[in-house]
Amino acid sequence: MTGNIVLVGPMGAGKSTVGRYLASRLSFSFVDTDHLIEERAGADIPWIFDVEGEAGFRARETAILDSLLGVERHVIATGGGIVVRPENHERLKRLGTVIYLTASIDQLLARTAKDKKRPLLQVADPRARIQELLTQRDPLYRQLADYVLQTDGRSSKWVVQHIIQWMAAEQRAL
């Protein structure tokens, strides 16, 4: 087991915000796979989706996971759909402890409502789209997760404290 923490979950669950704070609290490095993809592509995610489609973007996610194998003492925030490719499952587990941050549809909708950089939510009915994505992905998140944490109405500080307490109780590498 490596000393990394991998955050999975739907868009809007708080992976990036919690991840930055958790990394700071643990003196770990922080990496967001979506940001790495944008940096390496020299383009933002909506552009990648427009030009390469979702399949091209998902291939980029797998390549990013491969590039992270071997890092230590990182908190890694992943994109919400990283779990849809079965080949990513082993990579995520090899990277470290997987924590599933989840939230209600109302909370996810509120947190993503004004964000135009989420191509999968640029639809007539974002609520229905979030429900559809959760129906597909929730079993995958749960299958991969070492720990599941509900973030509704919780501050980043509260979520981070609970992750640290769980890691200590489970004697996970910190």
C-alpha contacts under 8 A as a table, 3 or more apart, distances in Angstrom:
res1	aa1	res2	aa2	distance
1	M	94	R	7.30
1	M	95	L	7.93
1	M	96	G	5.90
1	M	97	T	7.68
1	M	173	A	7.93
2	T	72	E	6.35
2	T	73	R	7.84
2	T	94	R	7.53
2	T	95	L	6.45
2	T	96	G	5.04
2	T	97	T	7.77
2	T	173	A	7.43
3	G	72	E	5.62
3	G	73	R	5.14
3	G	74	H	7.35
3	G	96	G	6.17
3	G	97	T	7.66
3	G	172	R	7.90
3	G	173	A	5.17
3	G	174	L	6.16
4	N	71	V	7.73
4	N	72	E	5.76
4	N	73	R	4.98
4	N	74	H	4.85
4	N	75	V	5.81
4	N	76	I	7.46
4	N	95	L	6.28
4	N	96	G	4.68
4	N	97	T	6.29
5	I	73	R	7.82
5	I	74	H	6.40
5	I	75	V	4.76
5	I	76	I	6.17
5	I	95	L	7.66
5	I	96	G	5.51
5	I	97	T	4.89
5	I	98	V	6.06
5	I	99	I	7.20
6	V	75	V	5.91
6	V	76	I	4.73
6	V	77	A	6.14
6	V	78	T	7.31
6	V	92	L	7.15
6	V	95	L	7.11
6	V	96	G	6.31
6	V	97	T	5.92
6	V	98	V	4.69
6	V	99	I	6.08
7	L	15	K	5.87
7	L	19	G	7.26
7	L	75	V	7.48
7	L	76	I	6.04
7	L	77	A	4.90
7	L	78	T	6.11
7	L	98	V	5.95
7	L	99	I	4.98
7	L	100	Y	5.96
7	L	101	L	6.85
8	V	15	K	6.94
8	V	77	A	6.74
8	V	78	T	5.69
8	V	79	G	7.26
8	V	80	G	6.61
8	V	98	V	6.99
8	V	99	I	6.13
8	V	100	Y	4.87
8	V	101	L	6.27
8	V	141	Y	6.70
9	G	13	A	6.33
9	G	15	K	7.25
9	G	78	T	7.88
9	G	79	G	7.73
9	G	80	G	5.39
9	G	100	Y	5.33
9	G	101	L	5.18
9	G	102	T	5.81
9	G	138	D	7.87
9	G	141	Y	6.45
10	P	13	A	5.70
10	P	79	G	7.68
10	P	80	G	4.46
10	P	81	G	7.45
10	P	101	L	7.72
10	P	102	T	6.78
10	P	108	L	7.85
10	P	134	L	7.15
11	M	14	G	7.63
11	M	79	G	7.06
11	M	80	G	5.17
11	M	108	L	7.04
11	M	112	T	7.42
12	G	15	K	7.60
12	G	107	Q	7.78
12	G	108	L	4.96
12	G	109	L	7.58
12	G	111	R	5.36
12	G	112	T	5.74
13	A	101	L	5.84
13	A	102	T	5.47
13	A	103	A	5.62
13	A	108	L	6.29
13	A	111	R	7.99
13	A	151	T	6.65
14	G	17	T	5.37
14	G	18	V	5.71
14	G	19	G	7.93
14	G	101	L	7.09
14	G	151	T	7.44
14	G	156	S	7.82
15	K	18	V	5.36
15	K	19	G	5.57
15	K	77	A	5.40
15	K	78	T	7.28
15	K	101	L	6.81
16	S	19	G	4.91
16	S	20	R	6.13
16	S	32	D	6.63
16	S	77	A	5.53
17	T	20	R	5.49
17	T	21	Y	6.54
17	T	156	S	6.95
18	V	21	Y	5.23
18	V	22	L	5.89
18	V	156	S	5.32
18	V	157	K	7.84
18	V	159	V	7.11
18	V	160	V	6.45
19	G	22	L	5.07
19	G	23	A	5.99
19	G	30	F	6.76
19	G	75	V	5.96
19	G	76	I	6.91
19	G	77	A	6.03
20	R	23	A	5.25
20	R	24	S	6.25
20	R	30	F	5.92
20	R	75	V	7.67
21	Y	24	S	5.07
21	Y	25	R	6.20
21	Y	156	S	7.27
21	Y	157	K	7.60
21	Y	160	V	7.14
22	L	25	R	5.09
22	L	26	L	6.18
22	L	75	V	7.28
22	L	160	V	5.56
23	A	26	L	5.21
23	A	27	S	5.71
23	A	28	F	4.57
23	A	29	S	5.83
23	A	30	F	5.63
23	A	74	H	7.01
23	A	75	V	5.63
24	S	27	S	5.07
24	S	28	F	6.34
24	S	29	S	7.70
25	R	28	F	7.77
26	L	174	L	7.17
28	F	73	R	5.01
28	F	74	H	5.10
28	F	75	V	6.52
29	S	73	R	6.40
29	S	74	H	4.63
29	S	75	V	6.25
30	F	74	H	5.58
30	F	75	V	4.92
30	F	76	I	6.08
30	F	77	A	7.86
31	V	35	H	7.80
31	V	36	L	7.50
31	V	74	H	7.09
31	V	75	V	6.35
31	V	76	I	4.98
31	V	77	A	6.31
32	D	35	H	5.34
32	D	36	L	6.34
32	D	76	I	5.78
32	D	77	A	4.65
32	D	78	T	6.03
32	D	79	G	7.97
33	T	36	L	5.00
33	T	37	I	6.17
33	T	61	E	7.07
33	T	64	I	6.72
33	T	65	L	7.90
33	T	76	I	7.10
33	T	77	A	6.24
33	T	78	T	5.16
33	T	79	G	6.48
34	D	37	I	5.13
34	D	38	E	6.33
34	D	45	I	7.58
34	D	61	E	7.84
34	D	78	T	6.80
34	D	79	G	5.95
35	H	38	E	5.07
35	H	39	E	6.11
36	L	39	E	5.04
36	L	40	R	6.09
36	L	64	I	7.31
37	I	40	R	5.27
37	I	41	A	5.93
37	I	45	I	7.88
37	I	60	R	6.64
37	I	61	E	7.09
37	I	64	I	7.03
38	E	41	A	5.13
38	E	42	G	5.69
38	E	43	A	5.27
38	E	44	D	5.13
38	E	45	I	6.39
39	E	42	G	5.22
39	E	43	A	7.08
41	A	44	D	7.76
43	A	47	W	6.35
43	A	48	I	6.79
44	D	47	W	5.48
44	D	48	I	6.43
45	I	48	I	4.97
45	I	49	F	6.15
45	I	57	F	7.85
45	I	117	K	6.98
45	I	118	R	7.73
45	I	119	P	7.67
46	P	49	F	5.11
46	P	50	D	6.15
46	P	117	K	6.03
46	P	118	R	6.92
46	P	119	P	5.60
47	W	50	D	4.97
47	W	51	V	6.11
48	I	51	V	5.26
48	I	52	E	5.51
48	I	53	G	6.80
48	I	56	G	7.53
48	I	57	F	6.38
49	F	52	E	5.42
49	F	53	G	4.30
49	F	54	E	5.47
49	F	56	G	7.40
49	F	57	F	6.37
49	F	119	P	7.13
50	D	53	G	5.68
52	E	55	A	7.02
52	E	56	G	4.77
52	E	57	F	6.70
53	G	56	G	5.46
53	G	57	F	6.55
54	E	57	F	5.06
54	E	58	R	6.10
55	A	58	R	5.09
55	A	59	A	6.24
56	G	59	A	5.16
56	G	60	R	6.41
57	F	60	R	5.06
57	F	61	E	6.42
58	R	61	E	4.97
58	R	62	T	6.47
58	R	81	G	7.86
58	R	82	I	6.94
58	R	85	R	7.41
59	A	62	T	5.19
59	A	63	A	6.37
60	R	63	A	5.04
60	R	64	I	6.23
61	E	64	I	5.08
61	E	65	L	6.32
61	E	82	I	6.59
62	T	65	L	5.11
62	T	66	D	6.29
62	T	82	I	7.86
62	T	87	E	7.77
62	T	88	N	6.16
63	A	66	D	5.06
63	A	67	S	6.30
64	I	67	S	5.03
64	I	68	L	6.37
65	L	68	L	5.11
65	L	69	L	6.45
65	L	88	N	7.54
65	L	91	R	6.49
65	L	92	L	7.36
66	D	69	L	5.41
66	D	91	R	7.20
68	L	71	V	5.69
68	L	95	L	7.49
69	L	91	R	7.45
69	L	94	R	7.32
69	L	95	L	5.92
70	G	95	L	7.41
71	V	74	H	6.96
71	V	95	L	7.78
73	R	174	L	7.79
78	T	82	I	6.65
79	G	82	I	5.54
80	G	83	V	7.37
81	G	84	V	5.61
81	G	137	R	7.57
82	I	85	R	6.62
82	I	88	N	6.95
83	V	86	P	6.86
83	V	88	N	6.37
83	V	89	H	6.50
83	V	137	R	7.09
83	V	140	L	6.37
83	V	141	Y	6.91
84	V	88	N	7.90
84	V	137	R	7.02
84	V	140	L	7.65
85	R	88	N	5.57
85	R	89	H	7.41
86	P	89	H	5.50
86	P	90	E	7.95
87	E	90	E	6.42
87	E	91	R	7.21
88	N	91	R	5.06
88	N	92	L	6.06
89	H	92	L	5.25
89	H	93	K	6.38
89	H	144	L	6.97
90	E	93	K	5.19
90	E	94	R	6.08
91	R	94	R	5.08
91	R	95	L	6.21
92	L	95	L	5.23
92	L	96	G	7.02
92	L	98	V	7.21
92	L	144	L	7.96
93	K	96	G	5.66
93	K	97	T	6.86
93	K	98	V	6.64
93	K	144	L	7.09
97	T	145	A	7.80
97	T	146	D	6.28
97	T	172	R	7.91
98	V	144	L	6.70
98	V	145	A	4.93
98	V	146	D	5.33
98	V	147	Y	6.83
99	I	145	A	5.31
99	I	146	D	5.88
99	I	147	Y	4.93
99	I	148	V	5.86
99	I	149	L	7.44
100	Y	141	Y	6.19
100	Y	142	R	7.01
100	Y	145	A	5.63
100	Y	146	D	7.83
100	Y	147	Y	6.22
100	Y	148	V	4.67
100	Y	149	L	6.19
101	L	148	V	6.11
101	L	149	L	5.10
101	L	150	Q	5.99
101	L	151	T	6.45
102	T	148	V	7.30
102	T	149	L	6.18
102	T	150	Q	4.90
102	T	151	T	5.96
102	T	152	D	7.84
103	A	107	Q	6.09
103	A	108	L	6.27
103	A	150	Q	5.55
103	A	151	T	5.39
103	A	152	D	5.22
104	S	107	Q	5.18
104	S	108	L	6.18
104	S	152	D	6.61
105	I	108	L	5.04
105	I	109	L	5.95
105	I	127	R	7.13
105	I	130	I	6.77
105	I	131	Q	6.79
106	D	109	L	5.17
106	D	110	A	6.14
107	Q	110	A	5.11
107	Q	111	R	6.15
107	Q	152	D	6.34
108	L	111	R	5.17
108	L	112	T	6.16
108	L	130	I	7.77
109	L	112	T	5.30
109	L	113	A	5.57
109	L	126	P	7.36
109	L	127	R	6.46
109	L	130	I	7.53
110	A	113	A	5.38
111	R	114	K	7.81
112	T	115	D	5.30
115	D	118	R	6.40
116	K	119	P	7.30
116	K	122	Q	7.18
118	R	121	L	5.64
118	R	122	Q	6.87
119	P	122	Q	5.41
120	L	123	V	7.31
120	L	129	R	7.72
121	L	126	P	5.39
121	L	129	R	6.66
121	L	130	I	7.57
122	Q	126	P	7.13
123	V	126	P	5.84
123	V	129	R	7.62
125	D	128	A	5.52
125	D	129	R	6.43
126	P	129	R	4.90
126	P	130	I	6.08
127	R	130	I	5.18
127	R	131	Q	6.23
128	A	131	Q	5.04
128	A	132	E	6.11
129	R	132	E	5.01
129	R	133	L	6.14
130	I	133	L	5.11
130	I	134	L	6.06
131	Q	134	L	5.13
131	Q	135	T	6.08
132	E	135	T	5.17
132	E	136	Q	6.37
133	L	136	Q	5.19
133	L	137	R	5.91
134	L	137	R	5.06
134	L	138	D	5.21
135	T	138	D	5.95
135	T	139	P	7.65
136	Q	139	P	7.04
136	Q	140	L	7.77
137	R	140	L	5.16
137	R	141	Y	6.21
138	D	141	Y	5.10
138	D	142	R	6.14
139	P	142	R	5.14
139	P	143	Q	6.04
140	L	143	Q	5.06
140	L	144	L	6.32
141	Y	144	L	5.35
141	Y	145	A	5.97
142	R	145	A	5.13
142	R	148	V	7.27
145	A	148	V	6.43
149	L	159	V	7.70
151	T	154	R	5.22
151	T	155	S	7.76
151	T	159	V	6.80
154	R	158	W	6.15
154	R	159	V	6.59
155	S	158	W	5.18
155	S	159	V	6.38
156	S	159	V	5.11
156	S	160	V	6.02
157	K	160	V	5.21
157	K	161	Q	6.08
158	W	161	Q	5.17
158	W	162	H	6.27
159	V	162	H	5.21
159	V	163	I	6.27
160	V	163	I	5.08
160	V	164	I	6.19
161	Q	164	I	5.17
161	Q	165	Q	6.12
162	H	165	Q	5.04
162	H	166	W	6.03
163	I	166	W	5.12
163	I	167	M	6.08
164	I	167	M	5.09
164	I	168	A	6.17
165	Q	168	A	5.17
165	Q	169	A	6.13
166	W	169	A	5.06
166	W	170	E	6.02
167	M	170	E	5.14
167	M	171	Q	5.88
167	M	172	R	4.98
167	M	173	A	7.44
167	M	174	L	7.37
168	A	171	Q	4.87
168	A	172	R	6.20
168	A	174	L	7.83
169	A	172	R	7.79
